[in-house]
Amino acid sequence: MNFSHSKKILLQVICLCFAMQGKINAQQLISYVDPFIGTGGHGHTYPGATVPFGMVQLSPDNGTSGWDWCSGYNYSDTVIAGFSHMHLSGTGIGDWADISVLPLTQMVSGKEAMYKIGFSHANEKATPGFYSVKLNNGVQVSLTATERCGLHKYIFPKGDVAVIRFDLGFRINGDHPTDTYIRQVNDSTIVGYRFSSGWARVQRVFFAARTSAPIKKIEATNTSDKVAKAQLIFDGGKTILMKVGLSSVDEQSALQALNEITDWNFENVSKNAAAKWEKELRKVKIETGDEHLKRIFYTAFYHTCLAPVLYSDADGSYKNVQGNVTKMASGQRYTVYSLWDTFRALNPLMSVTQPDRYGDILNTMLAFYDENGLLPVWDLNTFETNTMTGYHAIPVLADAVLKNWPGIDAERVYKAMQKSAYQSIRGIPDYIKYGFLPQDKEASSASITLEYAYDDWCIAQVALRLGKKDDYNLFMKRSQSYINLFDKSTGFIRAKKSDGQFVTPFDPYYSEHNGRRAAYTEGNAWQHSFFVPQDIRGLAKLHGGNDKLGQKLDSLFSVTSSVTGENASADISGMIGQYAHGNEPSHHIAYMYDFIGQPWKTQNIVRLIMDSLYHDAPDGYSGNEDCGQMSAWAVWSILGLYPANPASGRYVFGSPLIDNAVITVKGNKQFTIKVKNNSRENKYIQSVVLNGKKYDKVYVDHADLMKGGTLEFTMGKEPNKKWGIEASQWP
């Protein structure tokens, strides 16, 4: 071998080593994601296999109905009743768990309502796009997924028979099947559907399943309540793979979804799923010596990419709640819009991290409006569940219009907003008539008034952008409705009756969870009286000035955490005083000090919340994860920013927990956050520099973030009470 040839081989080896090292580095962020975080306590997340925003969420179900099993799974459980293909992440209402499958080592009677198998967490593993467990019957289960197709791998122990059981009657909580069907196509393929009613009263899922080995026999059962079950029987002791495609349209479309997986290479499909997650996670790279913080951050970031989920086929076709097969004009249709939660921090985060996908998510809301006559409140399967208060599609769409989001028709958006603002249901006629919603006309009236007032402020901003001055003035007046419920004698927002008198007796600690009797939605006066993100200094004037509002906020975080009421809401959790981080109405409150010249208090409280209420454990969330909102709060706050007014395009400063972060935004630009002298003790901002220049504002604009650049914080142990105290520096 000559010398030059040796050099060439050596160079190739070096290049290969660098390439391998690059590949290792490219995969390192998913190692910080633990899908079991949030599966315990009241987090209500699922641990199973999915890809970002995928239609398929292939995950285990314990077969237990109850609030802490809204996702089908809770870490406290010890049995598995099946692996179904659709799951809700972190919600407070349980549904879906459609197309349930369970591998067995024996035939079972088709009459059981449910069949459960034990398991141990020691034999369970989950990473982004992958889940595995060894069941106590000896079957090793591995699951992965593409956007519309789930892939199962079952290693059966030696025996006479291997069985894969489909149970279309499987259900959790309020869901129940209305019509189900299974049909064999050939020796390795079955198709069918599951129609059901539950949270969304109209749900239709078509499926197609294909196995890697021929089916020896099928034992099918149709029970008296039209529940189809089938046991696919194979020779025992085999490894059998099965792919299951989904569609809302028909069986043929479900068969087409199977083509997303072209062969039976489970490892390749799993690696591709992991690569999709890695691509998402690398949009925000953080540096910190705290391994726990890395797991909290990247698991939270992972959870922000689970919903909304795809609802349309690859060509954009879908069947809506009216039963019509239609197609998006461009892009894809989505569903699962937990807007009461996500408008606060998740949707603004998506405007930064989802430049390619967010347009479809926004236009889905307009498609929903075209089909249902109103913008969505809580869209599930294109059905309006009307869950929660407010009309919070409006701040999401307003934020998009004000950020000049491409592909969004602002006039069309404004027309849809007006329709919501003048609808004849949800207490709106009385809200308009009285200038607040009276409690004797509609329950949860205090919360609803506050939320409508904020949404109306958002409409006003869009009207101003479109040059509609009269509309701007009208909706700005409506946005001041909160003033009508402010009680100066107590310093709280209180429910009023239609005669203008406050509802008595009054106890700010009192909570009533029943929405037909409550004055506040899932909370009490302490948690809801601060929801005026559109006019925080206006709220301060009602209290007697900025210092007085600051004192009221101080009290919120220091009073007793006791809640009164025989039917208090279980959502009141994650308590610091009466601040309840486990539920979304509290999420902006820690950042309110930035608006009144006391930013060091925001810095202190944000650190306290992060340190005490986020952990890298199954019960690591203080309340329902709520389709990404609980996690979005952590993502923003760890970076040192937060959209306290979600439609303002301004991200106020908290207390960054990382040493450095690089956010990759549209056009592959990079916005870098550098944190000097960062430590657990050094939680107070001393000074800020933006793009090399001294920066005195306590917020950064969305436009500046999207240009790319460098934001530099210098931290210290003691508050700098001279920084951020001038009104010109406040958002």
N, C-alpha and C positions, 0 to 999 in steps of 0.2 A: 504494500500500500504506500503510495507516495505521500509526501508531506502535505501538499495542497489538498489532497483528498481527505487526509486525516483532519485538517483544519475545517473542511466542509462538514464532515460528520460531527465534529465537536460543536460547531456552530449550530447544527440542526438539533443536537441534544440540548444545548443551552436554550435555544428558542422553544423547544418542547417543554422544558422545565418551567420557563417563564409562562408559557401558555397554560400549563397545568396549574401553576400557582395562581394565575389570573382567574382560572375557572373556579378554584377553591375560594378565592376572594369574592368572586361574583356570587357565590352561594352562601356567603357567611351570614347575611342578615336574617334569613329565615330561621337560623338556629336560635334566634332570640325570641321567636314566636312560640308561645305555649297556648294551644287552643283550649286547654282545660281551664285557663283563667276565665272566671265568670260562669263556669258550669256549676259551681257550688253556691251556697247562700241564696241570695235573691237576684243573682246576675242574669239567669235565664238564657245563657248562651248554649250553643251546641258544640261538640268537639269534632264533628265529622269532616268528611272530605268535600271540598268545593274549590272553585277557582274564583278570582275576583268578580263579584256581581253575577255569578253563574246561576242559571235556572235550577241546576241540580245541587242540592245540599244533602249528600249521602251520609247519614249519621245514625247512631244507635238510639233506640227508644226503650225506656225502662218499662213502658206499659202502665205507668202510674199517672192518674189524672190529679191535678192540683196546681196551685199557683206557681210553685217552684219547679214545675215540670212543663212550663209553657213551651219550651223548646223540644220537649219529648224526653229530655235527659237531665238528671241532676246527679252531681258527683257523690251524693250521699247514698245512692241506690246501689244494689248488688245484683240486679237481674237485668237481662235484655230480652225484650219481647219481639224485636225485629229491627231491621235496618231499612228505614224508609228514605224516600228520595227528595222530600221537600220539608224544610224546617224554617221557622222564624227565629231570628237572633235577638234575644234580649227583650222581647215584648212582655207586656203584662197580661196578655190574653193568649191562650193556647189554641192553635189550629194547625192545619196541614198534616204532616206525618203521612203523606200520601204514598201509595204503592209500597207496602211493607213486605219485606222478604226476610226469611229466617232459615239458615241451614240446619238440618237435623240429621241424626244418625239412625232414625227410625221413622216409620209412618206414625202419624197421630190421627186421632179422630177429627173429622172435619167440623165437628159440632162445638168444639171449645170456643168460647168468646175470645180467649187469648192463651198463648202458650209461652212460658217464660223459661229462660235458661240462666243459671248463675254465672258470674264471672268475677275476676279479681282485678283491681287496678294495677297490680303487679304485672299482669299479662296484657296491659293496654298501652297503646302508644298513639300519639297524634302529632302531626306536623302539618304545615300548610299544604293542603291538597292531598293529604294521606291520613288514614286512620286504620288501626289494626287492634284486634283483640283475640285472645284464645278463650273460647267459651268452655264452660265446664263439661260440655259433652264431647270435648276433644277437637272440635273444629277450629282451625286457625283461619280467622277472617281478616282480609285486607281489602281496603276500599280506596278508590281514587275517582277522579272525575274530570270531564271536560265541561264546556259551558252547558250543554244540553244532554249529556250522556254520563251515566255513572258506570264504573267498572268494579265488579266484585271478583275477588279471588278467594276460593274456599279450598283449604287443604283438609280433606276428610281423613279421619283415622281409619285403620284397617277394619273392615266389617263387610257385612253382606249388602248393605244398601247405603246410598247417599241421597239425601232428599233436600230439595230447595222448595220451601213453602211460600207461596204468595197468599196474602190475606188482605183483600180489599175492604174488609170490614174493620180493619184496625183503625182505631180512632183515639184521640186524646181530647179531654175537656169537652167543650160544647159541640165539637164537630160530629156529624153523623152522615153515613153514606145514604144517598137517595136512589142511586142506580149504579150497578157495577157489572163488569163483563170481562170474561177471559176467553180467548179463542186460540187454538193451536193452528199455526200456519204451516209448519213443517217439523222435521224431527229435531230441530234445535231452536225454533222461534215460536214465541207466543205474543199476542197483542191483546189489548183491552183498554178499559177506561174505568175511572172512578169519578162519579159525580157525587157531590156532597153539599151539605149546608151546615154552616157554623157561624163563625164570626162574620165571614162573607157568606151571605145566604145562597149565592150561586157560585159554585166552584166546579170546574171541569178539567180533568187531567187525562190525557191519552198516553199510553205507554206501549213500547215494544221491547221485548227481552229476547236476547239470543245467547245461547250457551256454546262453550268451546267443545263440548262433548255431546253426542246425540242423546236425546232424552229417551230412556228405555220405556217409560210409561208415564202417563199423567192421570192422577186421581183428582177429579174436579168435584167441587161441592157448591151448590147454590142453595143457601138456606132460605127459610120462609120470608126473611126480610130483604131478599134480593142481594145478599152479600155473597159475592163470588170468591171462592178460595180454590187454590190448586196446589197439588204437591207434585213437583217434577222429580221423577225417580231415576237414579243413575246407578251404575255398578259402584259398590263401595270401594274405599281406599284410594280414591282419585283426587287429583287437583283439578277443580273445575272453575273456569272463569265464566263470567256472565256480564254482558253489557246491557244497560237499560236506558233507552232513549225516551225523552218526554216531549210533549207538545200540547198546546191548548187547542189545536185545530182539529186533528183527526188521527186515526191509526197510521195512515200513510206517512204523515209528517213525522210521527214518532219513529217509524222505520227509517226515515231519512236521517233523523238525529243519530241513529246508530253509526252512521258513516263518519261521525266525528272521531271515532276510534277505528282505525283501519285494520288492525291486527290484534293478536292476543298477547302483546308484549306489555305486561302490567308495569314493569319497571320504567319503560319509556313513557307511558302515559303519566305515571306518578312524577317522573322527572320533569315532564313538560308542565304539569300543574305547578310544581315547585318553582320552575323558571318564571312562570307568569306571576307568582307571588313575589319572587325576588325582584322582578322588574318594578312592581308596585312599591315595594319597600325602599328601593334605592332612589325613589323620588325625594326622600328626606334621609340624609345620612347624619347621624349624630356621633359625637365623641364624648365619652365620659368613662371614668374609671369605675363607675358603679354598675356592676353586672345586673343587679336587681332592677335598676332604672332602665337599662337597655331592654330587659324582658318586658317591663311594664310598657315602655314606649312602643316597641315594635309589635307587641300583641295588641295594644290599643290601635295602632295604625292598621294592623290586619283587620281588626273589627270594623274600622271605618270603610272597609272595602267589601262588606258582605251584603249591604242593602243600599238602594233598591236592587232587585234582582231581575234578570232577563225574563221577559214573558213571551217574546215573539220567537218564531223560527228563524233560521239563518237568513232567510230572505225578507225578514221584517213582518211576516204574516202572523196574525193571532186571531183568536175568537174572543170577542168582548162579552160583557155580561148580558147584552141583549141577544147573544147567540149569533151575531154577524161576524163572518170571517172578513177581516179587513187587513190593511197593510199600512205601515208608516210611510209617509211620503218619502222619507229618507231615514236611514238609521234604524234603531231598534226600539221596541216598546219595553218598558219596565213596569214592575209592580212592587208592592211593599213600601209604602210611603208613610212613615211614622212622623208626620210633619209637626205635630205638637212638640215633639222632642228635637227633631233634626234641624229645624229652621234656625236653632240657636247657635250651633257651632259646626255641625257636620256639613251642612250645605255651604256655608262660607269656606270651609276647608276644601270641599270639592272644587270650588271655583279656583283654587290654587293648584290642587293635586290631580284633577281630572280634566285637563283641557280638551281631550279627545272624546270623552264619554259624556261629559256633563250636558252638552247640547241635547243629546237624546233623552237624558233624564228630565230635562226641563220641558222639551217638546212633548214628552209623554203626558205631562200635566195638562198641556193644552189639548192633546188628543182626548184625554179624560173629560175635559170641559166640553168638547164637541159632542161626545157620546152621552154624557150624563147631564149636561146643562149647567153644571157648576164646576168650579175647580175642586180638586180632591181635598178632603179633610184627612181621611185615612184610607188610601186605596189598597185593597187586597183583591187580587184576581180581577181587576178593573171594576170591582164592586165598591160602592161607597159604604163603608162600615159606619160612618159618622161618629167615629170614636174620638173623644176628647173635645176640647172647647177651642174657640177661635176659628179663623179661616186662614191658616198659616201657610197655604200655598203662596199667599200674597207676598210676605217678606222674601221668600225664596225667589220668586219671579221678579220682584222689585229689585233685589240685589243684582240679578242677572242683567236687567235693563240698565241699571245705573252703572254697571261695569261694562256696558256695551258688548254683551256676550254675542258672538257671531251666530247667525241662524235663528235668532229670536225676533219675532215680529212684535215690536213694542206696542203698536196700536192694537193688535190682536190681544196681547197680554192685558192692556188697559181695559178693553171691552170685557174681558173675562173677570177682571178684578171688580169692575162696577157691578157685574151680575152677582158676585158673591156679597158685595157690600149692600145690595138692595134685595136680597132674597127674602122670601116670605116665611121662612122657617128659622129655627135656631135662635129665636128671640130677637131677631134683628129689627122688625117693625117697632117693637117696644123700646129697644135701645135707641132708635132714631127719635121716636116720639118723646121720650122722657129725658134724653141726654145721658142716660145710664140705663142699665137693664134692672128693673125692679125685681126683687126676690119673690114677690107674690105673683109675678108673671112667668118667671123662669128660674129654676134652681141654679146653683153655682154662679149667681148673678154678679158677685164681686169679681171673681176671676174672669168671667166672660167680658165684663165691661173693660177691665184692664187690657185684655188681649185684643178686643175689637179696636180699642183706642190705638194700640200700637200698630195693628194691621192698617188702620186708616191713615196713620202717619206715613206708612210705606206707600199707600196709594197716592197720597199727596205728593210725595217726591217724584213719582212717575208722572203725575199730572204736570208738575213743574217742568220736568224734562221735556215733555211733549208740548209745552206752551199753553196748557189749559189752566189759565190763571184762576178763573172762577171755581173750577173743580179743586184746584190746589187750596184755595181759601176755605172751601166747604169741608174738605177732608182734614185740613189742619184744625178746624174748629172741632170736628168729631174726635180728633186725636187728643183733645183736652178733656174728654169725658171723664177721665179718671178723677179730675178735680172734684166732680160732683159727689164722689163717694169718700172723700177725705174727711176724717173726723179730727179736728184740731185738738179736741179735749183728750184724745187717746194717742194721736199720732199714727193711726192705722186707717187703711182703706177698709170700709165697712159696707155691708149690704144695706140697701135702702128698700123701703116699700114704695109703691106707686104714689102714695100720699106725701112722699118726700121725707118721711121719718126713718131714722135708722132702725134696723131690726134689733130687738132686745129679747132676752138678755144678751150681753156681749162678753165673750171670753177670748182673748187673742190666742190662747193655747188650745182652744177647742177645735176638734176636727170631726167631721162626719163624712165617711167614705161613700155613703149612698148618694149618688149624684142627684137624686130627686129631692133630697132634703138639704144638701150641702150649700153653703154660701161660697165656699172655696173648693176648687177642684184638687183633690188629693193633697190637701194641706190645710193650713190655718192662716189666720191673719198675719202672723209673723212672716211666714214664707212668701205670701202673695203681695203684701203691701209695698214691696219694693220693685214690682214689675212695671216700671215706666222708663224703659231704655231709651225712648224717643225724647225724653224731657227730664233728665235727672236733676238738672238745676231748677227746673220748674217745681219738681217734687221737693227740692231743698227749700224753696221759698215758702211752700206750704208748712214746712216744719219750722220755719223761722230763720232760715239761712243755712249756708253750707256746713257750718260748725254744728248746728243742731241736727242736721241729717247725719253727719259723721257720728255724733253721739248716739243717735238711734241705731245706726249700723253697728257701733261698738256693742250696744245692748244686745242686738240680735245674736252676736257671737259669744256673749258672756252669760246670758240668763240661763235658767234651768232648761234642760232638754226634755222635761216632762211634757207630755201631750195629754190633754183631757178629752173625754168623750168615750162613750161605751162602744162606739163603732168607728174609732179613729182609723184613718187610712194607713194600711201597712206600707204604703209608698213613702211615708215619712221616715226616712232612715239616713244613716250617715250623718249623725247629728254633731254639730259643734254649737252649743247653745241651742237656739231654735233654727239655725241654718241647717238645712236638710240636703246634703249633697246627693243623697240617693234618689232624688227626684228633680226633674229639670227646672221647675220655676226658680230654684235657688241659684242656678248655674252662673248667672251674670253678676250676682250680688257682690262677690269678693272684689270685683273690678270696679265697683261704683265709686270707691274712694278716689280713683283716677280723675273722675269728673268734677270733684269738689276740692281739689288742691291738697289731698292727703295720700299721695301715691305710696308712701312707705307702709301704710296700713294694708293696702292691696298686696304688696310684696310679702308682708308677714303672713297674711291669711292664706295666700295661694300656696306658700311653702307648707303651711300647717295642713292644708287639705291634701296636698300631694303626699306628704309624709305619712299621714294617718289614715287616708281613705283609699289608697291604691296600693295593692300588693301583688306580687307574682305568685299567687296561690289560687286554687279553685274558687275560694270566697273572696277574691281580691277586689271585687267591686262592691260598693256600699248600697247598691240598688240595681234595678233593672238596667241592663246595658242599653236597651232601647234603640236597636238598629244602628248603633254607632255613635250616638250622642254622648254617652258617658265616656266613651273612648276619645271622641273628638275633643272633649274638654281637656283630657290629659295630654293629647298630642299638642294642642295649642299652648297649654300652660307650661309644659316641659320646655318648650321653645322660648317661653317668655312673652307670648302674645295671646290676645283673646278678642274675638268680635263681640264685645259687650252689647253693642247695638248691631244686630246681625245684618242689617241692610244699609249700614252707613258707609261701608267700604273702608272702615278704619279699624285697626287692630291695636288695642290698648296694651300697655306693658304691664307684665306681672313681675315674676322673679324667675328668670331662666334657671333650669336645673342642670343643663348640659354645659360642657366646656366649649364645644363648637357644634355647629350644625350647618349643613348645606342643603338648601331647598332648591330642587331643579324645577323650574317653571316653564311655561310655554315658550317654544323657540329654543329650548335647551339652554336657557339663561340660568344663572345661579345666583340665588340670594343667600349670602353667608351671614350667620350669626356667630359672633365671637364673644366669649364671656371671660373677662379677666378676673383673677382672684376668686374664682367660684369655689364655694365649699358649702357644707351644711350650715356653718355659722355665718358665712358671708352671703346673706340673703337679700341685702338691701342695695339698690342701685345707687351708685355714687355719681356716675356721669354716663352719657351716651354719645356715641359718635356715629354718624351716618355718612358713608362714602367719604370718610376722611375729614368730615367737618363736624364741629361741635353741634349737638342736636339737643334741644331743650324740650321738645314736645314729649308728651307721655303716650304717644301713639305713632304708628307708621301707617301711611296710606297704602291701600291695595295697589294702586298704580305704581308706587315706588317699589313695592315688593316685586311686582311683575316685571319691572325693568331689569331686575338683577342688581346686585350691589353688595355692600357689607354694612351690617349693623353691629356695632360693638358696645357691649355693656362692660362697665367696670363696677365690681361689687365690693361691699364692705360689711363689717359686723354691725355697725351702727347706722340707723336711718340718716339719710341726708335730707333734712327737713327744709332745705333751701332749693332743692331740685323739684321741678314740676308743680310749683305752688302758684304760678301766675296764671290767670284766666286765659291768657293768649296761648298757653301751652296745653290746654285741656282739649279733649275731643268735643 
